[in-house]
Amino acid sequence: MTDTLSSALSACESRSAQPDALRLAFAYACVERVRHLLEDETVVRCLDILAAYVKGQADRGALDRAASEASAVANRHPGSRSLDGVGHAAVSASYAVANALAGRAVQAADYAAYAVVYGSGGHGAVCDPESFVPEKSWQLAKLAQLALRGGFP
């Protein structure tokens, strides 16, 4: 479904007057759904900066600083100590935020989907590709909705 999402995003961006705004708004919408899985307050603050940027309340410099900070935190995340992998939800959510801030919407959506699946038990992330279908379907619908509104939440 990543190819489907990537194609849909490209198509929406080509019709958008503000493709960067659409991409960032979509990435934000995906990662906001996994906010509750974030363990590090620094990443939460970075996500808040993305929200402010999408709403026109933060500048590009703030976004770039938050992107750098979120990437550093995500790369230092200790991961999961549990056998079921549920702790990986926080790692995936952190990477989702870092990718969203960097403008990599498809990667942010992928990490957010992994976070959702890991957060619900982890088993599906490695054994059941169908476990991603509900989240990926939501993502495609959200992208279409944002594209109709010009990229603004």
TIKOL-932730 format. One record per atom (N, C-alpha, C, O): residue in one letter; atom name; x, y, z. Coordinates in nm, 4 decimals, always signed. Layout:
REM TIKOL-932730
   aa   at         xx         yy         zz
    A   CA          X          Y          Z
...
REM end
This chain:
REM TIKOL-932730
   aa   at         xx         yy         zz
    M    N    +0.0816    -0.1207    +0.0000
    M   CA    +0.0000    +0.0000    +0.0000
    M    C    +0.0856    +0.1265    +0.0000
    M    O    +0.0346    +0.2356    -0.0256
    T    N    +0.2138    +0.1130    +0.0282
    T   CA    +0.3013    +0.2303    +0.0244
    T    C    +0.3053    +0.2887    -0.1161
    T    O    +0.3030    +0.4106    -0.1326
    D    N    +0.3112    +0.2020    -0.2182
    D   CA    +0.3125    +0.2507    -0.3563
    D    C    +0.1838    +0.3239    -0.3892
    D    O    +0.1861    +0.4262    -0.4576
    T    N    +0.0720    +0.2726    -0.3411
    T   CA    -0.0570    +0.3372    -0.3639
    T    C    -0.0590    +0.4746    -0.2996
    T    O    -0.1028    +0.5716    -0.3615
    L    N    -0.0124    +0.4836    -0.1769
    L   CA    -0.0092    +0.6114    -0.1063
    L    C    +0.0861    +0.7087    -0.1739
    L    O    +0.0539    +0.8265    -0.1895
    S    N    +0.2012    +0.6611    -0.2135
    S   CA    +0.2992    +0.7461    -0.2805
    S    C    +0.2421    +0.8016    -0.4112
    S    O    +0.2577    +0.9201    -0.4408
    S    N    +0.1767    +0.7165    -0.4882
    S   CA    +0.1147    +0.7611    -0.6139
    S    C    +0.0037    +0.8610    -0.5883
    S    O    -0.0074    +0.9610    -0.6592
    A    N    -0.0781    +0.8354    -0.4881
    A   CA    -0.1875    +0.9263    -0.4548
    A    C    -0.1337    +1.0615    -0.4099
    A    O    -0.1863    +1.1656    -0.4493
    L    N    -0.0299    +1.0605    -0.3283
    L   CA    +0.0292    +1.1866    -0.2824
    L    C    +0.0877    +1.2640    -0.4002
    L    O    +0.0682    +1.3852    -0.4100
    S    N    +0.1578    +1.1969    -0.4881
    S   CA    +0.2150    +1.2634    -0.6064
    S    C    +0.1055    +1.3256    -0.6917
    S    O    +0.1190    +1.4387    -0.7385
    A    N    -0.0025    +1.2518    -0.7117
    A   CA    -0.1136    +1.3036    -0.7918
    A    C    -0.1766    +1.4262    -0.7253
    A    O    -0.2063    +1.5251    -0.7923
    C    N    -0.1967    +1.4194    -0.5951
    C   CA    -0.2557    +1.5327    -0.5221
    C    C    -0.1626    +1.6535    -0.5235
    C    O    -0.2078    +1.7670    -0.5382
    E    N    -0.0335    +1.6291    -0.5082
    E   CA    +0.0638    +1.7387    -0.5092
    E    C    +0.0684    +1.8078    -0.6453
    E    O    +0.0841    +1.9296    -0.6533
    S    N    +0.0548    +1.7295    -0.7518
    S   CA    +0.0617    +1.7882    -0.8863
    S    C    -0.0586    +1.8781    -0.9151
    S    O    -0.0510    +1.9660    -1.0009
    R    N    -0.1685    +1.8569    -0.8447
    R   CA    -0.2878    +1.9400    -0.8638
    R    C    -0.2987    +2.0509    -0.7598
    R    O    -0.3882    +2.1352    -0.7678
    S    N    -0.2090    +2.0513    -0.6634
    S   CA    -0.2173    +2.1463    -0.5527
    S    C    -0.1391    +2.2742    -0.5830
    S    O    -0.0308    +2.2709    -0.6413
    A    N    -0.1969    +2.3858    -0.5420
    A   CA    -0.1261    +2.5138    -0.5545
    A    C    -0.0127    +2.5221    -0.4532
    A    O    +0.0833    +2.5965    -0.4738
    Q    N    -0.0226    +2.4466    -0.3443
    Q   CA    +0.0788    +2.4462    -0.2391
    Q    C    +0.1135    +2.3022    -0.2009
    Q    O    +0.0706    +2.2533    -0.0964
    P    N    +0.1913    +2.2344    -0.2860
    P   CA    +0.2206    +2.0931    -0.2589
    P    C    +0.2946    +2.0700    -0.1272
    P    O    +0.2708    +1.9695    -0.0602
    D    N    +0.3841    +2.1618    -0.0892
    D   CA    +0.4550    +2.1443    +0.0385
    D    C    +0.3574    +2.1507    +0.1555
    D    O    +0.3678    +2.0728    +0.2503
    A    N    +0.2637    +2.2427    +0.1484
    A   CA    +0.1643    +2.2559    +0.2554
    A    C    +0.0797    +2.1291    +0.2654
    A    O    +0.0510    +2.0813    +0.3752
    L    N    +0.0402    +2.0751    +0.1508
    L   CA    -0.0379    +1.9514    +0.1495
    L    C    +0.0426    +1.8365    +0.2093
    L    O    -0.0081    +1.7619    +0.2930
    R    N    +0.1675    +1.8222    +0.1667
    R   CA    +0.2531    +1.7136    +0.2158
    R    C    +0.2706    +1.7216    +0.3672
    R    O    +0.2583    +1.6208    +0.4367
    L    N    +0.2990    +1.8403    +0.4179
    L   CA    +0.3204    +1.8555    +0.5623
    L    C    +0.1912    +1.8381    +0.6410
    L    O    +0.1923    +1.7808    +0.7500
    A    N    +0.0804    +1.8867    +0.5870
    A   CA    -0.0478    +1.8686    +0.6557
    A    C    -0.0850    +1.7208    +0.6623
    A    O    -0.1350    +1.6732    +0.7643
    F    N    -0.0604    +1.6491    +0.5537
    F   CA    -0.0885    +1.5058    +0.5528
    F    C    +0.0024    +1.4316    +0.6510
    F    O    -0.0439    +1.3477    +0.7282
    A    N    +0.1299    +1.4628    +0.6474
    A   CA    +0.2240    +1.3983    +0.7399
    A    C    +0.1832    +1.4261    +0.8843
    A    O    +0.1853    +1.3364    +0.9686
    Y    N    +0.1461    +1.5508    +0.9121
    Y   CA    +0.1019    +1.5857    +1.0478
    Y    C    -0.0208    +1.5041    +1.0882
    Y    O    -0.0264    +1.4510    +1.1991
    A    N    -0.1179    +1.4941    +0.9995
    A   CA    -0.2402    +1.4190    +1.0325
    A    C    -0.2072    +1.2740    +1.0676
    A    O    -0.2646    +1.2175    +1.1606
    C    N    -0.1147    +1.2145    +0.9930
    C   CA    -0.0765    +1.0750    +1.0196
    C    C    -0.0086    +1.0597    +1.1552
    C    O    -0.0396    +0.9671    +1.2302
    V    N    +0.0832    +1.1495    +1.1867
    V   CA    +0.1576    +1.1336    +1.3115
    V    C    +0.0778    +1.1789    +1.4337
    V    O    +0.1016    +1.1317    +1.5448
    E    N    -0.0149    +1.2684    +1.4132
    E   CA    -0.0995    +1.3108    +1.5263
    E    C    -0.1778    +1.1917    +1.5808
    E    O    -0.2088    +1.1868    +1.6998
    R    N    -0.2094    +1.0964    +1.4948
    R   CA    -0.2840    +0.9766    +1.5368
    R    C    -0.2025    +0.8873    +1.6297
    R    O    -0.2595    +0.8031    +1.6991
    V    N    -0.0714    +0.9037    +1.6323
    V   CA    +0.0121    +0.8201    +1.7193
    V    C    +0.0795    +0.9015    +1.8295
    V    O    +0.1710    +0.8526    +1.8957
    R    N    +0.0351    +1.0244    +1.8491
    R   CA    +0.0903    +1.1108    +1.9545
    R    C    +0.0921    +1.0382    +2.0890
    R    O    +0.1897    +1.0478    +2.1633
    H    N    -0.0139    +0.9668    +2.1201
    H   CA    -0.0257    +0.8996    +2.2498
    H    C    +0.0808    +0.7922    +2.2714
    H    O    +0.1015    +0.7472    +2.3841
    L    N    +0.1481    +0.7513    +2.1643
    L   CA    +0.2514    +0.6482    +2.1750
    L    C    +0.3909    +0.7059    +2.1966
    L    O    +0.4851    +0.6318    +2.2249
    L    N    +0.4046    +0.8368    +2.1834
    L   CA    +0.5351    +0.9005    +2.2009
    L    C    +0.5762    +0.8980    +2.3473
    L    O    +0.4957    +0.9266    +2.4359
    E    N    +0.7014    +0.8637    +2.3719
    E   CA    +0.7517    +0.8541    +2.5087
    E    C    +0.8413    +0.9708    +2.5481
    E    O    +0.8633    +0.9946    +2.6669
    D    N    +0.8920    +1.0423    +2.4518
    D   CA    +0.9878    +1.1486    +2.4800
    D    C    +0.9209    +1.2848    +2.4594
    D    O    +0.8685    +1.3135    +2.3518
    E    N    +0.9234    +1.3672    +2.5627
    E   CA    +0.8600    +1.4991    +2.5551
    E    C    +0.9225    +1.5884    +2.4480
    E    O    +0.8559    +1.6767    +2.3938
    T    N    +1.0480    +1.5659    +2.4181
    T   CA    +1.1123    +1.6443    +2.3121
    T    C    +1.0434    +1.6192    +2.1788
    T    O    +1.0184    +1.7129    +2.1029
    V    N    +1.0128    +1.4943    +2.1502
    V   CA    +0.9455    +1.4602    +2.0245
    V    C    +0.8039    +1.5162    +2.0240
    V    O    +0.7556    +1.5618    +1.9203
    V    N    +0.7379    +1.5132    +2.1376
    V   CA    +0.6039    +1.5716    +2.1469
    V    C    +0.6100    +1.7214    +2.1156
    V    O    +0.5262    +1.7731    +2.0417
    R    N    +0.7087    +1.7904    +2.1716
    R   CA    +0.7245    +1.9343    +2.1420
    R    C    +0.7536    +1.9561    +1.9938
    R    O    +0.7037    +2.0514    +1.9340
    C    N    +0.8329    +1.8696    +1.9356
    C   CA    +0.8614    +1.8809    +1.7919
    C    C    +0.7339    +1.8617    +1.7099
    C    O    +0.7121    +1.9321    +1.6113
    L    N    +0.6508    +1.7676    +1.7502
    L   CA    +0.5227    +1.7474    +1.6830
    L    C    +0.4355    +1.8723    +1.6951
    L    O    +0.3655    +1.9088    +1.6006
    D    N    +0.4397    +1.9371    +1.8097
    D   CA    +0.3635    +2.0610    +1.8283
    D    C    +0.4139    +2.1719    +1.7363
    D    O    +0.3356    +2.2549    +1.6902
    I    N    +0.5432    +2.1734    +1.7099
    I   CA    +0.5987    +2.2729    +1.6173
    I    C    +0.5491    +2.2444    +1.4756
    I    O    +0.5177    +2.3372    +1.4011
    L    N    +0.5420    +2.1180    +1.4387
    L   CA    +0.4865    +2.0838    +1.3080
    L    C    +0.3426    +2.1311    +1.2983
    L    O    +0.3024    +2.1871    +1.1962
    A    N    +0.2652    +2.1095    +1.4025
    A   CA    +0.1255    +2.1561    +1.4026
    A    C    +0.1199    +2.3073    +1.3843
    A    O    +0.0390    +2.3580    +1.3066
    A    N    +0.2048    +2.3779    +1.4551
    A   CA    +0.2078    +2.5241    +1.4440
    A    C    +0.2488    +2.5667    +1.3034
    A    O    +0.1927    +2.6615    +1.2484
    Y    N    +0.3448    +2.4983    +1.2458
    Y   CA    +0.3900    +2.5329    +1.1102
    Y    C    +0.2770    +2.5122    +1.0093
    Y    O    +0.2526    +2.5974    +0.9238
    V    N    +0.2092    +2.3990    +1.0200
    V   CA    +0.0995    +2.3680    +0.9286
    V    C    -0.0102    +2.4747    +0.9388
    V    O    -0.0754    +2.5066    +0.8394
    K    N    -0.0302    +2.5290    +1.0577
    K   CA    -0.1327    +2.6325    +1.0793
    K    C    -0.0817    +2.7726    +1.0495
    K    O    -0.1555    +2.8701    +1.0639
    G    N    +0.0448    +2.7834    +1.0078
    G   CA    +0.1021    +2.9141    +0.9769
    G    C    +0.1462    +2.9910    +1.0991
    G    O    +0.1595    +3.1133    +1.0937
    Q    N    +0.1695    +2.9212    +1.2103
    Q   CA    +0.2050    +2.9862    +1.3362
    Q    C    +0.3509    +2.9644    +1.3757
    Q    O    +0.3906    +2.9999    +1.4867
    A    N    +0.4304    +2.9068    +1.2870
    A   CA    +0.5741    +2.8872    +1.3109
    A    C    +0.6455    +2.9054    +1.1777
    A    O    +0.5875    +2.8835    +1.0713
    D    N    +0.7702    +2.9450    +1.1846
    D   CA    +0.8451    +2.9681    +1.0606
    D    C    +0.9269    +2.8456    +1.0210
    D    O    +0.9359    +2.7474    +1.0947
    R    N    +0.9858    +2.8549    +0.9026
    R   CA    +1.0633    +2.7429    +0.8488
    R    C    +1.1840    +2.7091    +0.9365
    R    O    +1.2211    +2.5924    +0.9489
    G    N    +1.2440    +2.8091    +0.9962
    G   CA    +1.3586    +2.7837    +1.0839
    G    C    +1.3195    +2.6977    +1.2027
    G    O    +1.3932    +2.6065    +1.2402
    A    N    +1.2048    +2.7256    +1.2620
    A   CA    +1.1560    +2.6446    +1.3743
    A    C    +1.1291    +2.5017    +1.3291
    A    O    +1.1597    +2.4059    +1.4000
    L    N    +1.0720    +2.4890    +1.2109
    L   CA    +1.0442    +2.3553    +1.1570
    L    C    +1.1743    +2.2778    +1.1354
    L    O    +1.1844    +2.1609    +1.1724
    D    N    +1.2723    +2.3428    +1.0760
    D   CA    +1.4003    +2.2766    +1.0503
    D    C    +1.4707    +2.2362    +1.1801
    D    O    +1.5271    +2.1271    +1.1885
    R    N    +1.4677    +2.3236    +1.2812
    R   CA    +1.5291    +2.2888    +1.4106
    R    C    +1.4566    +2.1707    +1.4740
    R    O    +1.5203    +2.0806    +1.5287
    A    N    +1.3242    +2.1705    +1.4671
    A   CA    +1.2462    +2.0600    +1.5233
    A    C    +1.2751    +1.9301    +1.4481
    A    O    +1.2826    +1.8233    +1.5089
    A    N    +1.2914    +1.9392    +1.3161
    A   CA    +1.3226    +1.8195    +1.2368
    A    C    +1.4548    +1.7583    +1.2806
    A    O    +1.4659    +1.6367    +1.2957
    S    N    +1.5535    +1.8423    +1.3005
    S   CA    +1.6850    +1.7949    +1.3440
    S    C    +1.6777    +1.7318    +1.4829
    S    O    +1.7354    +1.6261    +1.5083
    E    N    +1.6058    +1.7989    +1.5713
    E   CA    +1.5932    +1.7499    +1.7088
    E    C    +1.5172    +1.6174    +1.7139
    E    O    +1.5585    +1.5249    +1.7838
    A    N    +1.4073    +1.6080    +1.6408
    A   CA    +1.3276    +1.4849    +1.6410
    A    C    +1.4070    +1.3679    +1.5824
    A    O    +1.3973    +1.2554    +1.6313
    S    N    +1.4845    +1.3946    +1.4787
    S   CA    +1.5663    +1.2899    +1.4187
    S    C    +1.6701    +1.2382    +1.5180
    S    O    +1.6914    +1.1175    +1.5296
    A    N    +1.7332    +1.3291    +1.5884
    A   CA    +1.8345    +1.2885    +1.6871
    A    C    +1.7718    +1.2036    +1.7976
    A    O    +1.8289    +1.1024    +1.8381
    V    N    +1.6552    +1.2443    +1.8462
    V   CA    +1.5888    +1.1686    +1.9531
    V    C    +1.5457    +1.0315    +1.9017
    V    O    +1.5657    +0.9308    +1.9696
    A    N    +1.4864    +1.0270    +1.7818
    A   CA    +1.4409    +0.8986    +1.7264
    A    C    +1.5580    +0.8019    +1.7095
    A    O    +1.5450    +0.6825    +1.7363
    N    N    +1.6710    +0.8537    +1.6652
    N   CA    +1.7878    +0.7676    +1.6448
    N    C    +1.8491    +0.7178    +1.7754
    N    O    +1.9238    +0.6199    +1.7755
    R    N    +1.8182    +0.7838    +1.8852
    R   CA    +1.8702    +0.7409    +2.0162
    R    C    +1.7706    +0.6565    +2.0938
    R    O    +1.8028    +0.6081    +2.2023
    H    N    +1.6506    +0.6378    +2.0408
    H   CA    +1.5472    +0.5654    +2.1154
    H    C    +1.5956    +0.4248    +2.1490
    H    O    +1.6483    +0.3555    +2.0620
    P    N    +1.5785    +0.3815    +2.2751
    P   CA    +1.6303    +0.2506    +2.3158
    P    C    +1.5549    +0.1320    +2.2567
    P    O    +1.6044    +0.0195    +2.2631
    G    N    +1.4378    +0.1536    +2.2000
    G   CA    +1.3623    +0.0422    +2.1427
    G    C    +1.2830    -0.0323    +2.2470
    G    O    +1.2536    +0.0201    +2.3544
    S    N    +1.2492    -0.1534    +2.2147
    S   CA    +1.1614    -0.2335    +2.2992
    S    C    +1.2393    -0.3373    +2.3777
    S    O    +1.3286    -0.4041    +2.3256
    R    N    +1.2036    -0.3484    +2.5020
    R   CA    +1.2608    -0.4553    +2.5843
    R    C    +1.1616    -0.5704    +2.6001
    R    O    +1.1919    -0.6710    +2.6643
    S    N    +1.0427    -0.5549    +2.5408
    S   CA    +0.9405    -0.6580    +2.5542
    S    C    +0.9477    -0.7562    +2.4377
    S    O    +0.9863    -0.7198    +2.3266
    L    N    +0.9107    -0.8793    +2.4641
    L   CA    +0.9133    -0.9813    +2.3609
    L    C    +0.8044    -0.9621    +2.2567
    L    O    +0.8203    -1.0040    +2.1421
    D    N    +0.6928    -0.8986    +2.2955
    D   CA    +0.5829    -0.8833    +2.2005
    D    C    +0.6011    -0.7652    +2.1063
    D    O    +0.5227    -0.7495    +2.0127
    G    N    +0.6998    -0.6836    +2.1278
    G   CA    +0.7294    -0.5742    +2.0371
    G    C    +0.6453    -0.4502    +2.0565
    G    O    +0.6620    -0.3533    +1.9824
    V    N    +0.5545    -0.4496    +2.1545
    V   CA    +0.4687    -0.3340    +2.1748
    V    C    +0.5519    -0.2079    +2.1994
    V    O    +0.5121    -0.0991    +2.1579
    G    N    +0.6646    -0.2209    +2.2651
    G   CA    +0.7501    -0.1051    +2.2887
    G    C    +0.8031    -0.0431    +2.1611
    G    O    +0.8463    +0.0722    +2.1612
    H    N    +0.8003    -0.1178    +2.0529
    H   CA    +0.8438    -0.0632    +1.9250
    H    C    +0.7478    +0.0426    +1.8738
    H    O    +0.7834    +0.1200    +1.7850
    A    N    +0.6273    +0.0474    +1.9278
    A   CA    +0.5313    +0.1493    +1.8849
    A    C    +0.5885    +0.2883    +1.9090
    A    O    +0.5733    +0.3767    +1.8246
    A    N    +0.6535    +0.3088    +2.0218
    A   CA    +0.7116    +0.4396    +2.0527
    A    C    +0.8267    +0.4722    +1.9575
    A    O    +0.8434    +0.5874    +1.9177
    V    N    +0.9047    +0.3728    +1.9215
    V   CA    +1.0143    +0.3941    +1.8273
    V    C    +0.9571    +0.4340    +1.6917
    V    O    +1.0005    +0.5325    +1.6319
    S    N    +0.8609    +0.3582    +1.6441
    S   CA    +0.7998    +0.3890    +1.5147
    S    C    +0.7317    +0.5252    +1.5165
    S    O    +0.7405    +0.6003    +1.4194
    A    N    +0.6640    +0.5575    +1.6260
    A   CA    +0.5983    +0.6884    +1.6364
    A    C    +0.7016    +0.8009    +1.6342
    A    O    +0.6781    +0.9051    +1.5731
    S    N    +0.8153    +0.7809    +1.7001
    S   CA    +0.9214    +0.8818    +1.6999
    S    C    +0.9781    +0.9017    +1.5601
    S    O    +1.0009    +1.0149    +1.5175
    Y    N    +1.0008    +0.7932    +1.4897
    Y   CA    +1.0488    +0.8045    +1.3514
    Y    C    +0.9428    +0.8676    +1.2610
    Y    O    +0.9758    +0.9393    +1.1665
    A    N    +0.8169    +0.8409    +1.2900
    A   CA    +0.7091    +0.9036    +1.2119
    A    C    +0.7160    +1.0555    +1.2246
    A    O    +0.7053    +1.1272    +1.1251
    V    N    +0.7337    +1.1037    +1.3463
    V   CA    +0.7435    +1.2485    +1.3694
    V    C    +0.8661    +1.3046    +1.2982
    V    O    +0.8568    +1.4073    +1.2310
    A    N    +0.9793    +1.2393    +1.3120
    A   CA    +1.1019    +1.2887    +1.2477
    A    C    +1.0856    +1.2967    +1.0963
    A    O    +1.1293    +1.3940    +1.0347
    N    N    +1.0244    +1.1976    +1.0366
    N   CA    +1.0027    +1.1995    +0.8922
    N    C    +0.9010    +1.3049    +0.8514
    N    O    +0.9165    +1.3696    +0.7479
    A    N    +0.7977    +1.3224    +0.9317
    A   CA    +0.6974    +1.4247    +0.9015
    A    C    +0.7603    +1.5630    +0.9012
    A    O    +0.7365    +1.6425    +0.8103
    L    N    +0.8404    +1.5916    +1.0025
    L   CA    +0.9062    +1.7220    +1.0108
    L    C    +1.0025    +1.7456    +0.8949
    L    O    +1.0240    +1.8597    +0.8541
    A    N    +1.0599    +1.6390    +0.8421
    A   CA    +1.1524    +1.6500    +0.7300
    A    C    +1.0798    +1.6551    +0.5957
    A    O    +1.1434    +1.6634    +0.4907
    G    N    +0.9471    +1.6502    +0.5993
    G   CA    +0.8691    +1.6579    +0.4763
    G    C    +0.8590    +1.5272    +0.4007
    G    O    +0.8178    +1.5256    +0.2847
    R    N    +0.8960    +1.4175    +0.4649
    R   CA    +0.8875    +1.2852    +0.4017
    R    C    +0.7558    +1.2201    +0.4444
    R    O    +0.7521    +1.1353    +0.5336
    A    N    +0.6480    +1.2625    +0.3779
    A   CA    +0.5134    +1.2243    +0.4192
    A    C    +0.4855    +1.0751    +0.4085
    A    O    +0.4233    +1.0176    +0.4979
    V    N    +0.5296    +1.0122    +0.3020
    V   CA    +0.5016    +0.8690    +0.2851
    V    C    +0.5742    +0.7884    +0.3926
    V    O    +0.5174    +0.6957    +0.4504
    Q    N    +0.6998    +0.8241    +0.4192
    Q   CA    +0.7730    +0.7540    +0.5244
    Q    C    +0.7090    +0.7798    +0.6607
    Q    O    +0.7001    +0.6889    +0.7432
    A    N    +0.6650    +0.9021    +0.6845
    A   CA    +0.5963    +0.9329    +0.8102
    A    C    +0.4700    +0.8481    +0.8241
    A    O    +0.4420    +0.7940    +0.9311
    A    N    +0.3945    +0.8372    +0.7156
    A   CA    +0.2724    +0.7564    +0.7176
    A    C    +0.3053    +0.6094    +0.7438
    A    O    +0.2354    +0.5426    +0.8201
    D    N    +0.4117    +0.5591    +0.6806
    D   CA    +0.4512    +0.4197    +0.7032
    D    C    +0.4882    +0.3950    +0.8491
    D    O    +0.4420    +0.2985    +0.9100
    Y    N    +0.5713    +0.4824    +0.9047
    Y   CA    +0.6093    +0.4657    +1.0456
    Y    C    +0.4884    +0.4797    +1.1378
    Y    O    +0.4775    +0.4079    +1.2373
    A    N    +0.3987    +0.5706    +1.1056
    A   CA    +0.2781    +0.5861    +1.1880
    A    C    +0.1934    +0.4589    +1.1824
    A    O    +0.1400    +0.4150    +1.2843
    A    N    +0.1815    +0.4003    +1.0640
    A   CA    +0.1055    +0.2751    +1.0516
    A    C    +0.1709    +0.1637    +1.1326
    A    O    +0.1021    +0.0871    +1.1999
    Y    N    +0.3036    +0.1545    +1.1263
    Y   CA    +0.3730    +0.0555    +1.2091
    Y    C    +0.3463    +0.0811    +1.3570
    Y    O    +0.3236    -0.0127    +1.4334
    A    N    +0.3489    +0.2071    +1.3972
    A   CA    +0.3235    +0.2400    +1.5382
    A    C    +0.1846    +0.1934    +1.5802
    A    O    +0.1675    +0.1389    +1.6893
    V    N    +0.0862    +0.2145    +1.4950
    V   CA    -0.0508    +0.1713    +1.5254
    V    C    -0.0552    +0.0200    +1.5415
    V    O    -0.1134    -0.0310    +1.6373
    V    N    +0.0058    -0.0513    +1.4484
    V   CA    +0.0018    -0.1980    +1.4539
    V    C    +0.0805    -0.2501    +1.5739
    V    O    +0.0330    -0.3382    +1.6457
    Y    N    +0.2008    -0.1961    +1.5961
    Y   CA    +0.2772    -0.2366    +1.7148
    Y    C    +0.2011    -0.2029    +1.8426
    Y    O    +0.2006    -0.2812    +1.9376
    G    N    +0.1377    -0.0880    +1.8447
    G   CA    +0.0646    -0.0448    +1.9633
    G    C    -0.0533    -0.1339    +1.9970
    G    O    -0.0985    -0.1371    +2.1115
    S    N    -0.1032    -0.2059    +1.8985
    S   CA    -0.2168    -0.2941    +1.9250
    S    C    -0.1726    -0.4384    +1.9493
    S    O    -0.2558    -0.5292    +1.9482
    G    N    -0.0464    -0.4601    +1.9705
    G   CA    +0.0000    -0.5933    +2.0054
    G    C    +0.1240    -0.6390    +1.9331
    G    O    +0.1904    -0.7323    +1.9782
    G    N    +0.1567    -0.5769    +1.8235
    G   CA    +0.2822    -0.6062    +1.7575
    G    C    +0.2814    -0.7246    +1.6633
    G    O    +0.3560    -0.7259    +1.5654
    H    N    +0.1988    -0.8238    +1.6908
    H   CA    +0.2002    -0.9469    +1.6122
    H    C    +0.1798    -0.9188    +1.4634
    H    O    +0.2500    -0.9750    +1.3794
    G    N    +0.0848    -0.8328    +1.4310
    G   CA    +0.0527    -0.8056    +1.2923
    G    C    +0.1645    -0.7421    +1.2139
    G    O    +0.1725    -0.7592    +1.0922
    A    N    +0.2509    -0.6693    +1.2811
    A   CA    +0.3586    -0.5992    +1.2112
    A    C    +0.4562    -0.6949    +1.1438
    A    O    +0.5199    -0.6604    +1.0443
    V    N    +0.4672    -0.8137    +1.1982
    V   CA    +0.5610    -0.9096    +1.1399
    V    C    +0.4924    -1.0296    +1.0768
    V    O    +0.5533    -1.0995    +0.9957
    C    N    +0.3679    -1.0549    +1.1120
    C   CA    +0.3028    -1.1777    +1.0670
    C    C    +0.1775    -1.1576    +0.9820
    C    O    +0.1320    -1.2517    +0.9169
    D    N    +0.1217    -1.0382    +0.9813
    D   CA    -0.0060    -1.0201    +0.9136
    D    C    -0.0113    -0.8861    +0.8409
    D    O    -0.0509    -0.7853    +0.8995
    P    N    +0.0280    -0.8844    +0.7147
    P   CA    +0.0263    -0.7590    +0.6396
    P    C    -0.1129    -0.6937    +0.6348
    P    O    -0.1241    -0.5721    +0.6188
    E    N    -0.2156    -0.7729    +0.6485
    E   CA    -0.3517    -0.7192    +0.6464
    E    C    -0.3806    -0.6287    +0.7665
    E    O    -0.4753    -0.5501    +0.7639
    S    N    -0.2991    -0.6400    +0.8713
    S   CA    -0.3220    -0.5571    +0.9894
    S    C    -0.2976    -0.4085    +0.9607
    S    O    -0.3393    -0.3225    +1.0383
    F    N    -0.2303    -0.3787    +0.8497
    F   CA    -0.2038    -0.2395    +0.8116
    F    C    -0.3184    -0.1777    +0.7317
    F    O    -0.3256    -0.0555    +0.7185
    V    N    -0.4072    -0.2599    +0.6788
    V   CA    -0.5112    -0.2110    +0.5880
    V    C    -0.5981    -0.1017    +0.6502
    V    O    -0.6206    -0.0003    +0.5841
    P    N    -0.6478    -0.1158    +0.7720
    P   CA    -0.7325    -0.0086    +0.8258
    P    C    -0.6609    +0.1265    +0.8342
    P    O    -0.7185    +0.2295    +0.7991
    E    N    -0.5365    +0.1266    +0.8804
    E   CA    -0.4640    +0.2533    +0.8938
    E    C    -0.4293    +0.3114    +0.7569
    E    O    -0.4428    +0.4318    +0.7351
    K    N    -0.3851    +0.2269    +0.6658
    K   CA    -0.3515    +0.2748    +0.5313
    K    C    -0.4762    +0.3269    +0.4600
    K    O    -0.4686    +0.4240    +0.3847
    S    N    -0.5894    +0.2638    +0.4831
    S   CA    -0.7146    +0.3127    +0.4240
    S    C    -0.7511    +0.4491    +0.4807
    S    O    -0.7938    +0.5382    +0.4073
    W    N    -0.7342    +0.4653    +0.6115
    W   CA    -0.7596    +0.5966    +0.6728
    W    C    -0.6663    +0.7003    +0.6118
    W    O    -0.7089    +0.8115    +0.5806
    Q    N    -0.5399    +0.6648    +0.5946
    Q   CA    -0.4425    +0.7597    +0.5402
    Q    C    -0.4817    +0.8050    +0.3994
    Q    O    -0.4741    +0.9240    +0.3685
    L    N    -0.5230    +0.7125    +0.3152
    L   CA    -0.5643    +0.7497    +0.1789
    L    C    -0.6862    +0.8409    +0.1818
    L    O    -0.6936    +0.9377    +0.1062
    A    N    -0.7811    +0.8102    +0.2687
    A   CA    -0.9008    +0.8939    +0.2798
    A    C    -0.8655    +1.0333    +0.3328
    A    O    -0.9201    +1.1332    +0.2861
    K    N    -0.7753    +1.0397    +0.4290
    K   CA    -0.7337    +1.1686    +0.4849
    K    C    -0.6612    +1.2519    +0.3811
    K    O    -0.6823    +1.3729    +0.3727
    L    N    -0.5766    +1.1890    +0.3026
    L   CA    -0.5059    +1.2603    +0.1964
    L    C    -0.6060    +1.3206    +0.0981
    L    O    -0.5932    +1.4369    +0.0599
    A    N    -0.7043    +1.2427    +0.0575
    A   CA    -0.8055    +1.2926    -0.0358
    A    C    -0.8810    +1.4109    +0.0250
    A    O    -0.9076    +1.5098    -0.0433
    Q    N    -0.9150    +1.4005    +0.1528
    Q   CA    -0.9852    +1.5096    +0.2221
    Q    C    -0.8993    +1.6359    +0.2262
    Q    O    -0.9480    +1.7452    +0.1974
    L    N    -0.7734    +1.6212    +0.2615
    L   CA    -0.6836    +1.7374    +0.2675
    L    C    -0.6618    +1.7986    +0.1295
    L    O    -0.6544    +1.9207    +0.1162
    A    N    -0.6517    +1.7155    +0.0283
    A   CA    -0.6325    +1.7658    -0.1071
    A    C    -0.7519    +1.8506    -0.1514
    A    O    -0.7353    +1.9513    -0.2203
    L    N    -0.8702    +1.8098    -0.1118
    L   CA    -0.9908    +1.8877    -0.1455
    L    C    -0.9919    +2.0228    -0.0755
    L    O    -1.0468    +2.1197    -0.1279
    R    N    -0.9319    +2.0295    +0.0415
    R   CA    -0.9286    +2.1545    +0.1195
    R    C    -0.8021    +2.2340    +0.0948
    R    O    -0.7784    +2.3329    +0.1642
    G    N    -0.7215    +2.1955    +0.0006
    G   CA    -0.6009    +2.2694    -0.0317
    G    C    -0.4848    +2.2422    +0.0626
    G    O    -0.3900    +2.3206    +0.0680
    G    N    -0.4909    +2.1325    +0.1367
    G   CA    -0.3788    +2.0949    +0.2225
    G    C    -0.3861    +2.1451    +0.3644
    G    O    -0.2921    +2.1267    +0.4418
    F    N    -0.4949    +2.2072    +0.3995
    F   CA    -0.5020    +2.2623    +0.5352
    F    C    -0.5977    +2.1803    +0.6189
    F    O    -0.7074    +2.1466    +0.5743
    P    N    -0.5564    +2.1483    +0.7402
    P   CA    -0.6418    +2.0638    +0.8264
    P    C    -0.7716    +2.1317    +0.8664
    P    O    -0.8525    +2.0729    +0.9382
REM end
